[in-house]
Amino acid sequence: MNTSLEIQNLKCGGCANTITKKISSIEDVSDVQVNTDSKTVSFNYNEESTIEKVQNTLNEIGYPVVGNKNNFTTKAKSLVSCAIGRIQVY
């Protein structure tokens, strides 16, 4: 199955790189695609419980799904994740 989640705090390729790396490491997730224009992450999965795992991971790294809490701490996490993603790109 495939799904697409609209997420918060996604701004650049550094963010996308971190998201792709973290989400791809989750068992049962494949073909991760991050779109910075539409602020979405899409992926394939087999088990319904995988969606919750992905949402939890996104929240942990600072990119909560639209509609979820996005406080100062979460935004700060996204800045750190972005910086790490930028370093890994170069």
MARBA-3410 file (N, C-alpha, C, O; in Angstrom, 1 decimal):
90
0.8,-1.2,0.0,0.0,0.0,0.0,0.9,1.2,0.0,2.1,1.2,0.4 ~ 0.3,2.3,-0.4,1.1,3.6,-0.4,0.2,4.7,0.3,-1.0,4.7,0.2 ~ 0.9,5.6,0.9,0.2,6.7,1.6,1.1,7.9,1.5,2.3,7.8,1.2 ~ 0.5,9.1,1.7,1.2,10.3,1.6,0.7,11.1,2.9,-0.5,11.2,3.1 ~ 1.7,11.7,3.6,1.4,12.5,4.8,1.8,13.9,4.6,3.0,14.1,4.2
1.0,14.9,4.9,1.4,16.3,4.9,2.0,16.6,6.2,1.4,16.4,7.3 ~ 3.2,17.1,6.2,4.0,17.4,7.4,4.3,18.8,7.6,4.3,19.6,6.6 ~ 4.7,19.2,8.8,5.0,20.6,9.2,6.5,20.7,9.3,7.3,19.7,9.4 ~ 7.0,21.9,9.1,8.4,22.3,9.3,9.3,21.9,8.1,10.6,22.0,8.2 ~ 8.8,21.3,7.1,9.6,20.8,6.0,10.0,22.0,5.1,9.1,22.7,4.6
11.3,22.3,4.9,11.7,23.5,4.2,12.6,23.3,3.1,12.6,24.0,2.1 ~ 13.5,22.3,3.2,14.6,22.2,2.2,15.0,20.8,2.0,14.5,19.8,2.5 ~ 16.1,20.6,1.1,16.6,19.4,0.8,17.3,18.7,2.0,17.4,17.5,2.1 ~ 17.8,19.5,2.9,18.4,19.0,4.2,17.4,18.3,5.0,17.6,17.2,5.5 ~ 16.2,18.9,5.1,15.1,18.3,5.8,14.7,17.0,5.1,14.5,15.9,5.8
14.6,17.1,3.8,14.1,15.9,3.0,15.1,14.7,3.2,14.7,13.6,3.3 ~ 16.4,15.0,3.2,17.4,14.0,3.4,17.3,13.3,4.7,17.3,12.1,4.8 ~ 17.1,14.1,5.8,17.0,13.5,7.1,15.7,12.6,7.2,15.7,11.5,7.7 ~ 14.6,13.2,6.7,13.3,12.4,6.7,13.4,11.1,5.9,13.0,10.1,6.4 ~ 14.0,11.2,4.7,14.2,10.0,3.9,15.0,8.9,4.6,14.6,7.8,4.6
16.1,9.3,5.2,17.0,8.4,5.9,16.3,7.8,7.1,16.3,6.5,7.3 ~ 15.6,8.6,7.9,15.0,8.1,9.1,13.8,7.2,8.8,13.6,6.1,9.4 ~ 12.9,7.6,7.8,11.7,6.8,7.5,12.1,5.5,6.8,11.5,4.5,7.0 ~ 13.1,5.6,5.9,13.6,4.4,5.2,14.1,3.3,6.2,14.1,2.1,5.8 ~ 14.6,3.7,7.3,15.1,2.7,8.3,14.1,2.0,9.1,14.4,1.0,9.8
12.8,2.4,8.9,11.7,1.7,9.6,11.4,0.4,8.8,11.2,0.4,7.6 ~ 11.3,-0.7,9.6,10.9,-1.9,9.0,9.5,-1.8,8.3,8.6,-1.2,8.9 ~ 9.4,-2.4,7.2,8.1,-2.4,6.4,7.9,-1.1,5.6,6.8,-0.9,5.0 ~ 8.9,-0.2,5.6,8.7,1.0,4.8,9.7,0.9,3.6,10.8,0.5,3.7 ~ 9.1,1.3,2.4,10.0,1.3,1.2,9.5,2.5,0.3,8.5,3.1,0.5
10.4,2.8,-0.7,10.1,3.9,-1.7,9.7,5.2,-1.0,8.6,5.7,-1.4 ~ 10.5,5.7,-0.2,10.2,7.0,0.5,10.4,8.1,-0.5,11.5,8.2,-1.1 ~ 9.5,9.0,-0.6,9.6,10.2,-1.5,9.2,11.4,-0.6,8.1,11.4,0.0 ~ 10.0,12.4,-0.6,9.7,13.7,0.1,9.6,14.8,-0.9,10.5,15.0,-1.7 ~ 8.5,15.5,-0.8,8.3,16.6,-1.7,8.2,17.9,-0.9,7.3,18.2,-0.2
9.3,18.8,-1.1,9.4,20.0,-0.3,8.4,21.0,-0.8,8.0,21.9,0.0 ~ 7.9,21.0,-2.0,6.9,21.9,-2.5,5.5,21.7,-1.9,4.9,22.6,-1.4 ~ 5.1,20.4,-1.8,3.8,20.1,-1.3,3.9,19.8,0.2,2.9,19.6,0.9 ~ 5.1,19.7,0.8,5.4,19.4,2.2,4.8,18.1,2.5,4.1,17.9,3.5 ~ 5.1,17.1,1.7,4.5,15.7,1.9,5.7,14.7,1.9,6.7,14.9,1.3
5.4,13.6,2.6,6.3,12.4,2.5,5.3,11.2,2.1,4.3,11.0,2.8 ~ 5.8,10.5,1.1,5.0,9.4,0.6,5.9,8.1,0.8,7.1,8.2,0.7 ~ 5.2,7.0,1.0,6.0,5.7,1.2,5.1,4.6,1.0,3.8,4.7,1.1 ~ 5.7,3.4,0.7,5.0,2.1,0.6,5.1,1.4,1.9,6.1,1.5,2.7 ~ 4.1,0.6,2.3,4.1,-0.2,3.5,3.1,-1.3,3.3,2.3,-1.4,2.4
3.2,-2.3,4.3,2.3,-3.5,4.2,1.3,-3.5,5.4,0.2,-3.9,5.3 ~ 1.8,-3.2,6.6,1.0,-3.2,7.8,0.5,-1.9,8.2,1.2,-0.9,8.2 ~ -0.8,-1.8,8.6,-1.4,-0.5,9.1,-0.6,0.1,10.2,-0.5,1.3,10.3 ~ 0.0,-0.7,11.1,0.7,-0.1,12.2,2.0,0.6,11.8,2.5,1.4,12.6 ~ 2.4,0.4,10.6,3.6,1.1,10.1,3.3,2.6,10.0,4.2,3.4,10.2
2.1,3.0,9.7,1.8,4.5,9.5,2.0,5.2,10.9,2.6,6.3,10.9 ~ 1.6,4.6,12.0,1.8,5.2,13.3,3.3,5.2,13.6,3.7,6.2,14.2 ~ 4.0,4.2,13.3,5.5,4.3,13.5,6.1,5.4,12.7,7.0,6.1,13.2 ~ 5.7,5.6,11.5,6.2,6.7,10.7,5.9,8.0,11.3,6.7,8.9,11.4 ~ 4.6,8.2,11.7,4.2,9.5,12.3,5.0,9.7,13.6,5.3,10.9,13.8
5.2,8.7,14.4,6.0,8.9,15.6,7.4,9.3,15.3,7.9,10.2,16.0 ~ 8.0,8.7,14.3,9.4,9.0,13.9,9.4,10.5,13.4,10.4,11.2,13.8 ~ 8.5,10.8,12.6,8.5,12.2,12.0,8.4,13.2,13.2,9.1,14.2,13.2 ~ 7.5,12.9,14.2,7.4,13.8,15.3,8.7,13.9,16.1,9.1,15.0,16.5 ~ 9.4,12.8,16.3,10.6,12.7,17.1,11.7,13.6,16.4,12.5,14.2,17.1
11.7,13.7,15.1,12.8,14.4,14.4,12.3,15.8,14.0,13.1,16.6,13.4 ~ 11.1,16.2,14.5,10.7,17.6,14.3,9.8,17.9,13.1,9.6,19.1,12.7 ~ 9.2,16.9,12.5,8.3,17.1,11.4,6.9,16.4,11.6,6.6,15.4,10.9 ~ 6.1,16.9,12.5,4.8,16.3,12.8,3.9,16.4,11.6,4.0,17.4,10.8 ~ 3.0,15.5,11.6,1.9,15.5,10.6,1.0,16.7,10.8,0.8,17.1,12.0
0.6,17.4,9.8,-0.3,18.5,9.9,-1.5,18.1,10.8,-2.1,17.1,10.6 ~ -1.8,19.0,11.7,-2.9,18.8,12.7,-2.4,18.3,14.0,-3.1,18.4,15.0 ~ -1.1,17.8,14.1,-0.5,17.5,15.3,0.2,18.6,15.9,0.5,19.6,15.3 ~ 0.5,18.6,17.2,1.1,19.6,18.0,2.5,20.0,17.4,3.3,19.1,17.0 ~ 2.7,21.3,17.2,4.0,21.8,16.6,4.5,22.9,17.5,4.4,24.1,17.1
5.0,22.6,18.6,5.4,23.6,19.6,6.9,24.1,19.3,7.5,23.6,18.3 ~ 7.4,24.9,20.1,8.8,25.5,19.9,9.8,24.3,19.9,10.7,24.4,19.1 ~ 9.7,23.4,20.8,10.6,22.3,20.9,10.6,21.5,19.6,11.7,21.1,19.1 ~ 9.5,21.2,19.1,9.4,20.4,17.8,10.0,21.2,16.7,10.7,20.6,15.9 ~ 9.8,22.5,16.6,10.4,23.3,15.6,11.9,23.3,15.7,12.6,23.3,14.7
12.4,23.4,17.0,13.8,23.3,17.2,14.4,22.0,16.7,15.5,22.0,16.2 ~ 13.7,20.9,17.0,14.2,19.6,16.5,14.3,19.6,15.0,15.2,19.0,14.5 ~ 13.4,20.2,14.3,13.4,20.2,12.9,14.6,21.0,12.3,15.2,20.6,11.3 ~ 15.0,22.1,13.0,16.2,22.8,12.6,17.4,22.0,12.8,18.3,22.0,11.9 ~ 17.5,21.2,13.9,18.7,20.4,14.1,18.7,19.2,13.0,19.7,18.9,12.4
17.5,18.6,12.8,17.4,17.6,11.7,17.8,18.1,10.4,18.5,17.4,9.6 ~ 17.4,19.3,10.1,17.7,20.0,8.8,19.2,20.1,8.7,19.8,19.8,7.6 ~ 19.8,20.7,9.7,21.3,20.9,9.7,22.0,19.6,9.5,23.0,19.5,8.7 ~ 21.6,18.5,10.2,22.2,17.2,10.0,22.0,16.7,8.6,23.0,16.2,7.9 ~ 20.8,16.9,8.0,20.5,16.5,6.6,21.4,17.2,5.6,21.8,16.7,4.6
21.6,18.5,5.9,22.5,19.3,5.0,23.9,18.8,5.0,24.6,18.8,4.0 ~ 24.4,18.5,6.2,25.8,18.0,6.3,25.9,16.7,5.6,26.9,16.4,4.9 ~ 24.9,15.8,5.7,25.0,14.5,5.1,24.9,14.6,3.5,25.4,13.7,2.8 ~ 24.3,15.7,3.0,24.2,15.8,1.6,25.5,16.2,1.0,25.9,15.7,-0.1 ~ 26.3,17.0,1.7,27.6,17.5,1.2,28.6,16.6,1.7,29.8,16.8,1.3
END
